[in-house]
Amino acid sequence: MLTGCGRGEVDALIQRSRTAGVSRWITIGTSLEDWELYRGLAATYKDVHWTVGLHPGSVDETWEDQVKTIASYFATDPVPVAMGEVGLDFFHLSKYPDEAAETRRLQQQAFRAQLGLAYQLDCPLVVHSRGAFRECVQMIDDSGVDWRRVVFHCFTEGPEEIQMLIDRGGYASFTGILTYRNADKIRAAAKLQGLERLILETDAPYLSPEPVRGTTNESAHLRHLAEFCAQLFNVPLTEVARASIRSTRNLFFGEQ
């Protein structure tokens, strides 16, 4: 959310967000290169929280060294609110079969190791899944991680897949993609999960919702997504805000 911003830019971003009705933030870790940055932001800014995890797109031959350091962050102050984002991304594989197979192998190893850590730490889990939904579900099943603390972020699957999460007690969270014209199956999935389990996110700086699609995304744009969801669920905006805030607090902070 706040990557690459100077102090004044972060202040301005947070103020725009507050004006739009956002009052709490979670900035998502992806590799050793950003974990300290996000820890520092969470220590500096009230109501900014952070996560730590090795994104599948950041997995390479050094993954073991990076993953070995993750547990130590859960002994720091402020403590990460989740492990993530972690998972599998088979969408961007090499066109060369041997290289693709090696990437799959490394990602699966890194994901399995982080699932083991999440199980030991009993912490929430933010999952990145692209082109690998069923593989991710199977690996989580095998890990013993509590599904009630799992969210598949930036959900782009359909009703069949979200039913698999519902059956297990897990969550899906939705980005600006939900507002796009060709996202019928994603909207159907959101409605199947239901308003009471709705979680909204930005995935900033990507995936700005309509009517600001094509611009750099930021937390202030979350209001556009919430307004769209009010129409989707045929409820007042305040009901969308209440439901999404409650689900997010329950997942990440254990708050009812």
PyMOL commands that set and color helices and strands:
alter all, ss='L'
color gray80, all
select helices_A, chain A and resi 7-19+32-44+56-58+63-68+70-73+97-121+133-143+147-149+159-168+176-179+184-193+195-197+219-233+237-253
alter helices_A, ss='H'
color red, helices_A
select strands_A, chain A and resi 25-27+48-52+82-89+125-130+150-152+171-172
alter strands_A, ss='S'
color yellow, strands_A
deselect
rebuild
show_as cartoon
